[in-house]
Amino acid sequence: MTAPSARRAELLELAYGYVLTEGLAGMSLRPLAAAVGSSPRVLLLLFGSKDGLVRALLERARADELAMLEQVRDGAVAEQVWLWLARPEHRPVLILWAEAYARSLVEPGGPWGGFAEATVRDWLAVLGGSTLTLAVLRGALLDLLATGDVERTTGAVRQYLGV
């Protein structure tokens, strides 16, 4: 990877917006480059390879995740986390998270490698090490992403939390 530059940072943000809408799984450099006003050659120059770009995008997604977790460190953490997860405007980043998480398990040697494990550590740190709480939130999140049923999934989380 080359030294960070303003253009690299700009293209990373534009590419991040693109993958939030289009996903990462079938990402092709030509359509991505066209969408962000660049060329595949420039993307390869700035990120080293397609895998380098994917890693940079996953780091960017993880930065969003960590920022969210920082916001909910006080009070009833698990409930605050769930309320953030359930907000409709967060669906694109959560779908990207689910995609990256699954790919990290299926292709551990690829650019996704380590993503799932790192997010587990991040979330456990915020949730006081409660693996059960993490499992409940992740399961409810996957159900929410699959069905869009906020009422049912929020009810299940609240029942588990006793609130």
N, C-alpha and C positions, 0 to 999 in steps of 0.2 A: 504494500500500500504506500502511496506517496504521502508527503507531508500534508496535513490538513490545510485546506484553502477555503476561501469564501465561496467559490463556485462549487466545491465538493459539498460544503454544508448546505448550500442552496438546493443542489440537486438531490441530496439525501432527504431533505424535507419534502420536496416535490414528489420524490419516489415513494416516500412513506405515505403521503396522502393517496397516491395511486394504489399502493398495495392494500391500504385500508379499504378501498372500494373494490379492487379487482382480485385481491388475494395474492399469495406468494407461490402457491403450488405450481401453477402453470405459467409463471411469469416468463416472458420472453423479452429479450433486450430491445428488439426493434419497436414493438408497441409501447414499451415503457419509455424509451428514449423519445419517441414522437410525442407522448403525452406530457413529458416534462420539458420539452423544448431543447432537446440535446440530440446526440447521436450515440449509437452503441459504442463507437470507438472512444468517444469522450468518457462514457461511463466506465469502460474497461481501463482507460488511462487513469482515471481518478480512484477507482476502487480495486484495481489490480486484476480482477476476474469477476465473473458472475457470482461465484461463491463469495468473494470479498464483498460484493454489493449486498448479497443476502445476509452475511454476517453483520454488516453495518446497519441494515434494516432491522435485524433482530435486536441489536444493541439499542437502536432508537426505540423500538417497541418496549424493551425492558426498562428504558429510562422513563417511559410513560407509566409503566407498572409501578416502578419504585416511587415515582412522584405521588401516585395515588396512595400507596401504602404509607408514605410519610404523612399524608393528610389525615389518616385515620388512627394514628398512634394513641390518641387520648380517648377516654370514655369507654363505652361498650364497643370495643374494636370490631368484633365479628359482625355485629348488627350494622355498624357503619360501613364496613367493607361490603356487606351484602347490598345495602341501599345504593352504594356507588355502582356495584355490578349490575343492578337491576335497571338503572337509568337507560332509556332507549338510546340516548346520544353516545353511549359507550359501546354499543353493539359492534361497530366496525373494528375497534381495537381488540375487543374480546374474541371476535371471530378470528382475527389474525393471531391472537395468543393461542387459541385452541388449535389452529392449523400448525403453528410453529411447535407447540407442545407435542402434538402427534407425530410430526415429521422428525422431531428430535429423537423419538423413540424408535421410529422405523429406519431412520438413516443416521445412526449415532456417529458415523465417521464423516458425515457431510457438514455443510456450513451450519446446520441446525444443531449439531452435536453439543450436548451440555445444556441446552436451553431449558428443558424440562426440569432437570436436576437443580439448576440455578433458581428457577422460579419457586420450586418447592422450598428451598432454603430461605428465600426472601419472604415468602408468605408465612412460614413457620416462625420466623423471627418476629413478625408482627403479631401473630396469633399466640404468642407465649409458648410455642412449641407444641400446641395441641393438634396432633395429627388427625384426631376425630373431627374437630371443627373444620380443619382444612378439607378433609374428605367430604363433609356435608356441604360446604360452600362450593367446592369444585363440582360435585354431583348436581347440585341445584343449578349451578351456572350452565353446565352442559344441557340440562333439561330446558332451562330458559332459552338458550340459544337454539335448541331444536324446535321448541314449540311456541316461543314468544309468550308463554303463559306466566305473566308476572305475578298474578294473584295466587296461583297454586304454589309456585316455587317460593314466593315470599312467605306464604303461610307455612310451608314445610320448614324453612329456615327459622322462622319465629317460634314454631313449635319446638324445634331442637334447642333453641336458645332459651326457651322458657319466657319469652317476652310477649 
